[in-house]
């Protein structure tokens, strides 16, 4: 694990971003731990570190992600790299009647950013939505991969998952 990733792992553990107890995940699964990147990103130092790591990894000239967890990270990466972003909403809001904020162009390569990947279903849903609207997507970056099948699901759909950290990295510290 490289230095910035080690620093991030230490900061996440120090800020108690990994919580233990009984949790129901977005996937509906029960878990004895929860990785709370949303709360952790409320700490400027952690958000800054995540953005610093991702700006070295992002390849494309636009990033996208699903509300709510990816939003602060998307905005940070967009600002740091001076590139636009797209937010995929979970449901259509009144007003524009669209499921996305930002522009998706035909044949435009876009890198997807997630906070935490478990099964990969929400990441895949975002990828499919972007692809259905003309984008080219081949990578999903995440802060933490819970190593519960997301990487494999994305891989079978032509997408590479690139985590900053895995749950194994955090548990080994």
C-alpha positions as CSV (number, residue, x, y, z in Angstrom):
1,X,0.0,0.0,0.0
2,X,1.5,3.4,-1.0
3,X,2.0,6.2,1.5
4,X,-1.1,8.3,0.8
5,X,-3.2,5.2,1.0
6,X,-1.7,4.3,4.3
7,X,-2.3,7.8,5.6
8,X,-5.9,7.6,4.4
9,X,-6.4,4.2,6.1
10,X,-5.0,5.6,9.4
11,X,-7.2,8.7,9.1
12,X,-10.4,6.6,8.4
13,X,-9.7,4.4,11.4
14,X,-8.8,7.4,13.6
15,X,-12.1,9.1,12.6
16,X,-14.0,5.9,13.2
17,X,-15.2,5.6,9.6
18,X,-15.3,1.9,10.1
19,X,-18.1,1.3,12.6
20,X,-18.9,-2.1,14.3
21,X,-22.4,-3.2,15.3
22,X,-25.5,-4.5,13.3
23,X,-26.1,-2.6,10.0
24,X,-28.3,-3.0,7.0
25,X,-26.4,-2.1,3.9
26,X,-27.8,-0.5,0.7
27,X,-27.8,-3.9,-0.8
28,X,-30.2,-5.1,1.9
29,X,-27.6,-7.3,3.5
30,X,-26.8,-7.4,7.2
31,X,-23.3,-6.6,8.2
32,X,-21.3,-6.5,11.5
33,X,-19.4,-3.4,10.2
34,X,-20.2,-0.3,8.2
35,X,-17.7,1.9,6.2
36,X,-19.0,5.4,6.5
37,X,-17.1,7.5,3.9
38,X,-20.0,10.0,3.8
39,X,-19.3,11.2,7.4
40,X,-15.5,10.8,6.9
41,X,-15.7,13.2,3.9
42,X,-17.1,15.9,6.2
43,X,-13.6,16.1,7.6
44,X,-11.7,18.4,5.1
45,X,-8.4,16.6,5.7
46,X,-9.9,13.2,4.7
47,X,-11.8,14.6,1.7
48,X,-8.6,16.4,0.6
49,X,-6.6,13.2,0.9
50,X,-9.1,11.1,-1.1
51,X,-9.2,13.8,-3.8
52,X,-5.4,13.9,-3.9
53,X,-5.2,10.1,-4.4
54,X,-7.9,10.0,-7.0
55,X,-6.6,12.9,-9.1
56,X,-3.5,10.8,-9.7
57,X,-5.6,7.9,-10.9
58,X,-8.4,9.5,-12.9
59,X,-7.8,9.1,-16.6
60,X,-10.8,10.6,-18.4
61,X,-11.9,14.3,-18.7
62,X,-15.2,13.8,-16.9
63,X,-16.2,11.9,-13.7
64,X,-19.6,10.6,-12.6
65,X,-21.1,9.0,-9.6
66,X,-24.3,8.3,-7.7
67,X,-25.9,10.6,-5.2
68,X,-25.2,10.9,-2.2
69,X,-22.0,9.2,-1.2
70,X,-20.0,10.2,-4.3
71,X,-21.0,13.8,-4.5
72,X,-18.4,15.5,-2.3
73,X,-15.7,13.3,-3.9
74,X,-16.9,14.1,-7.4
75,X,-17.0,17.8,-6.7
76,X,-13.5,17.7,-5.2
77,X,-12.0,15.7,-8.1
78,X,-13.8,17.9,-10.6
79,X,-12.4,21.1,-9.0
80,X,-8.9,19.6,-8.5
81,X,-8.6,18.5,-12.1
82,X,-10.8,21.2,-13.6
83,X,-13.0,18.7,-15.3
84,X,-16.9,18.4,-15.3
85,X,-18.9,15.9,-13.4
86,X,-22.2,14.1,-13.7
87,X,-24.3,13.0,-10.7
88,X,-26.7,10.2,-11.3
89,X,-29.8,10.7,-9.1
90,X,-31.5,7.8,-7.5
91,X,-34.9,9.1,-8.7
92,X,-36.2,11.7,-11.1
93,X,-36.7,15.1,-9.4
94,X,-39.2,17.7,-10.4
95,X,-37.9,20.5,-12.5
96,X,-35.9,19.0,-15.4
97,X,-37.3,15.5,-15.1
98,X,-33.9,14.1,-15.6
99,X,-32.0,11.4,-13.6
100,X,-28.7,13.2,-14.0
101,X,-27.1,16.5,-13.1
102,X,-24.4,17.5,-15.7
103,X,-24.1,16.7,-19.4
104,X,-23.5,13.2,-20.8
105,X,-22.2,13.3,-24.4
106,X,-22.2,10.5,-27.0
107,X,-19.0,8.5,-27.1
108,X,-17.6,10.5,-24.2
109,X,-15.3,8.5,-21.9
110,X,-16.3,9.0,-18.2
111,X,-14.6,7.6,-15.0
112,X,-17.1,6.6,-12.3
113,X,-16.3,7.4,-8.6
114,X,-18.0,5.6,-5.6
115,X,-17.5,5.9,-1.9
116,X,-17.9,2.3,-1.0
117,X,-18.4,-0.8,-3.2
118,X,-20.1,-3.9,-1.7
119,X,-22.0,-5.9,-4.3
120,X,-21.3,-3.5,-7.1
121,X,-25.0,-3.2,-8.0
122,X,-25.2,0.6,-7.6
123,X,-22.0,1.1,-9.4
124,X,-23.2,-1.1,-12.3
125,X,-26.5,0.8,-12.3
126,X,-24.6,4.1,-12.7
127,X,-22.4,2.6,-15.5
128,X,-25.4,1.2,-17.4
129,X,-27.2,4.6,-17.1
130,X,-24.2,6.4,-18.4
131,X,-23.7,3.9,-21.2
132,X,-27.5,4.0,-22.2
133,X,-27.0,7.8,-22.5
134,X,-24.0,7.5,-24.8
135,X,-21.0,7.5,-22.5
136,X,-18.1,5.1,-22.6
137,X,-17.3,3.7,-19.2
138,X,-14.6,1.2,-18.4
139,X,-13.5,2.1,-14.8
140,X,-15.0,2.6,-11.4
141,X,-12.9,4.1,-8.7
142,X,-13.9,3.7,-5.0
143,X,-12.5,4.7,-1.7
144,X,-13.2,1.3,-0.1
145,X,-14.0,-2.1,-1.7
146,X,-15.7,-4.2,0.9
147,X,-14.6,-7.3,-1.2
148,X,-18.1,-8.8,-1.4
149,X,-18.4,-9.4,-5.1
150,X,-18.5,-5.9,-6.6
151,X,-15.2,-6.3,-8.4
152,X,-16.3,-9.5,-10.0
153,X,-19.8,-8.1,-11.0
154,X,-18.2,-5.1,-12.6
155,X,-15.6,-7.2,-14.4
156,X,-18.3,-9.4,-16.0
157,X,-19.8,-6.1,-17.3
158,X,-16.5,-4.8,-18.8
159,X,-15.6,-2.5,-16.0
160,X,-12.5,-2.5,-13.9
161,X,-12.9,-1.6,-10.2
162,X,-10.0,0.4,-8.8
163,X,-10.2,0.8,-5.1
164,X,-8.0,3.1,-3.0
165,X,-8.4,0.7,-0.1
166,X,-10.0,-2.7,0.5
167,X,-11.6,-3.8,3.7
168,X,-8.7,-6.2,4.1
169,X,-6.3,-3.2,4.2
170,X,-8.4,-1.5,6.9
171,X,-8.8,-4.7,9.0
172,X,-5.1,-5.5,8.9
173,X,-4.2,-2.2,10.6
